[in-house]
Amino acid sequence: MIPVHEAEEIIAQSVKNYGIETVHFEQASGRVLAEGICCDRDFPPFNRVSMDGIAIRYEAFEAGLRKFTVKGTQPAGDAPIEITDNSECVEIMTGAALPGSVDTVIRYEDLIIDGSNATLLINTLKKGQSIHYKGQDKKQGSIAVPAGTLIGPAVISVAATVGQTQLLVKKLPRVAILSTGDELVDIHEIPSAYEIRRSNGYTIKQVLKPYGIDATLTHLPDKPEVIESQITNCLANFDILLLSGGVSMGKYDHLPAIFEKLGIKQRFHKVQQRPGKPFWFGGHENGTLVFAFPGNPVSAFLCMHRYFIPWLEASLGIKSHKLYASLTEDITFAPPLQYFMQVRAEVNEQGKLIATPVHGNGSGDLANLIETNSFMELPAERNHFLKGEVFRVWPFKNIL
């Protein structure tokens, strides 16, 4: 049994780049840019009006003019309407290109328009106000979004703006999820008094969804020959195998022996933690990595978020940020194990991240995850943890 930090370091040594591919920008959400998005022209591409109102020459206002003749109305997308006299103005809409003969915009709220006359209601004005100048945000040819950025709505917006419909992104590993256990039946079946419906595979599959990974899902019976055949097939077709169950010390925990038979080298088996102590990790000579989690639902859930997701984000170049929270009550945990306690983390009125323990009924209590949003990692070398102390948290829901 190895400590958590050692398991983390061993897994980190297996971080790898799976290459790049091109995807349509509408299907790119959740992916990671492998190449920056460049501006095909200035941002904005012209002097853009940022308020509905009128546009005038500032020198006319400086000269004392407060009433102007509206020469015309210019909506966004139309060619500019130029004025030829200081007494004129252009009624202009947000997003329109500013005519070259004017230099200041006055919003509707600060004037009265009566027919073709516009009268100002203010006596102070700043030259160039309410104008978003050409190239103020980005210059043509500059990088609008750098490589390594996680693609979300803002990136999609930029891609659409520059007309880049194909994006070069980091390739995702091919993932197979395999659950084990004869006591587990399909979700469509009615379990007997001694059976339960299987959930781990579906849970793991959903954890991967935000990253754009659509993993295959298979359930294996407790028959060594079937397990061996299925894993042999997966080794030839997938980069990552995520398994749940079959790695503890029971008579029907066949996976470690089958892994050895198939040439999957063990890098560790059992981690000094609760939940998730029987966690097994290793790799095949062909490069396929195997993460074999315990079968208890909370154990598998914790191991996914504590070990696999950090590995995946590092492999894809996603920058992660450590989060720490303050305990809201004293906690005692006697076993010499790193304790991943379920908590409800939230920001209090002082802007501080706090974590309230939500005590469940062990690693089989999947329902308790509904009431919580994070695991708080409490170090193995201590038994008592005091209110106000700060420890790292691993969110599995949005906490901010």
Secondary structure, DSSP 4 states (H G I P E B T S, - for coil): -B-HHHHHHHHHTT-----EEEEEGGG-TT-BBSSPEEPSS-BSSS-EE-SSEEEE-HHHHHTT--EEEEEEEE-TTSPPPPPSSTTEEEEE-TTPBPPTT--EEEEGGGEEEETTEEEE--S---TTTTEE-TTSSB-TTSEEE-TTPBP-HHHHHHHHHHT--EEEEEPPPPEEEEEE-TTEE-TTS---TT-EE--HHHHHHHHHGGGT---EEEEE-S-HHHHHHHHHHHHHH-SEEEEESS-SSSTT--HHHHHHHTT-EEEEE-BSEES-TT-EEEE-TTS-EEEEE-SSHHHHHHHIIIIIHHHHHHHHT-----EEEEESS-EE--SSSEEEEEEEEEE-TTS-EEEEE---SSTT-GGGGGG--EEEEE-TT-SEE-TT-EEEEEESS---
